[in-house]
């Protein structure tokens, strides 16, 4: 479930960092998240809960980690997504659209990043939504949602602050437990972003088995008839890139490797 009230935002310490070079990207790897689908409203949702954790990294053009700002305690960050699901008759034609928001340790509004989300073709899957072996997979693209994706602070360098950075240490900006995008590069993070989710959903809301579904279309159609669904424990990945031509391909490759290793 989404958190209805967030604490007041606290001050962000701005530390000037090294310029982002072409091909660098931001990765937010959430573990043990909550996923749900409300059959009455057709809203698909994602949020954190007490067992969630976050590994946040800044990678260079070769996808080597240049800096990191992990958060092990879910009470120290928030992530939430709300998306409307439209599932017409047919195969691979689900439409899912909404918004995604994530914070660092500075809980509140504005969040660290904010983006519009829409499912998108991924490999051979035309709508990026698949269900097989009890696992729901969702892939999509992120784009500006009425403002910059790197939202907080509103001006100056963008800093994502965590509580741990081992084994990288101070990293590219020379400061522990954070990474920095200079003000001159913030506007570059506007496209080529991707969202990915893999999570086990063994039953629908009424207790019936999800094994009745052979694909993503059938899964959401049955979920609408059987009380939706809610589950925890899956992985949720967000990648933000300044230019899609190279970094998006690198992120897609990393997601595919991670998906293969989890199966």
Buried (B, 14 or more C-beta within 10 A) or exposed (E): EBEEEEEEBEEBEBBBBBEBEEBBBBBBBBBBBBBBBBBEEBBBBBBBEEEBBBBBBBBBBEBEBBBBBBBBEBEBBBBBBBBEBEBEEEEBEBBBBBBBBBBBBBBEBBBBBBBBBBBBEBEEBBBBBBBEEBBBBBBBBBEBBEEBBBBBBEEEBBBBBBBBBEEBEEBBBBBBBBBBBBBEBBEBBBBBBBBBBBBBBEBBBEEEEBEEBEBBBBBBBBBBEBBBBBBBBBBBBBBBBBBBEBBBEBBBEBBEEBBEEEE
